[in-house]
Amino acid sequence: MSTNQTSSEIASQDVMEWTVDKTYAGERIDKFITEALEEDVSRTLVQQWIKDGHVKVNEKAIKPNYKLSEHDVIMLQVPEPQGVELIAEDIPLNVVYEDADVIVINKQRGLVVHPAPGHYSGTLVNALMHHCKDLSGINGELRPGIVHRIDKDTSGLIMSAKNDKAHASLAEQLKAHTVNRKYIALVHGNLQHDQGTIDAPIGRDSHDRKMYTVTEKNSKHAVTHFVVMERFGDFTLVELKLETGRTHQIRVHMKFIGHPLVGDPMYGKSKGMLMDGQALHAAILGFEHPRTGEWLQFEAPIPTDMDHLLQTIRTS
């Protein structure tokens, strides 16, 4: 199975496409799409999308009970939400920097970045709407201000745009790989090299459509640089710099080299989970201010739960 859009970034007007492999032949299309979307989208909603003509197989309309065949090409045009009104919510935010153009947040673990069809509350976007009122509209009504994202259970720095001009500038910097994004992660095992680069393409895992893996098939170029900060025998603390920004990139790359993130529920070790969520923190974020051209760089300390785990490991 392949896709041209990461389902974790689903929003209205997204076009998503999958090519079915033999693993899913004979499966109902409504079940396939529901499970392929990482967001909390109900099967009933997917069935309605199919009935309304937003899903096609091999460029033809189908019914929700259509059974898939190998090599079928599925295309989903996510419709505009009908009657959806995002509500500003008083969710606590750790604001690191704010002016008339941008706002930088140190996101807490467990907070989803933006709403998605079927799940419109309790996100960073709802919190931003309460906090600052003015957000860019480039990404549509479900993702106002959102320029990039970090996973729900990844903590740390994320920038949002307050107007379309700022949004365009920040998005272009991300595309040009000039934004400085550094993460701190605790991984299993003892890395042999003090530093290195993981240059390995990432695509959908053909055995589990919600996961990603290193693969040459239907993949995108992905590069992660790492530097060892501290070794603990069975664990290593590393700083990681993103050159590209693929979905789950750090988590997939570290698993690929045999050092999965501690606490990672998808790519980590299933036994002896030491944290509720992956030990991954977006520690440094640097970019050129979209209006002044000044270089801004921010650093967020490791969150309490991750710091406590590190202290426990150091003294054990």
Buried (B, 14 or more C-beta within 10 A) or exposed (E): BBBEBBBBBBBBEBEBBBBBBEEBEEBBBBBBBBBBBBBEBEBEBBBBBBEEEBBBBEEEEBEBEBEBBEEBEBBBBBBEBEEEEBEBBEBEBEEBBBEEBBBBBBBBBEBBBBBBBBBBEBBBBBBBBBBBEBBBEBBBBBBBBBBBBBBBBBBBBBBBBBBEBBBBBBBEBBEEEEBBBBBBBBBBBEBEEEEBEBEBBBBBBBEEBBBBBBBEEBBBEBBBBBBBEEBEEEBBBBBBBBBBBBBBBBBBBBBBBEBBBBBBBBBBBEEEEBBEBBBBBBBBBBBBBBBEEEEBEBEBEBBEBBEEBBEEBEEE
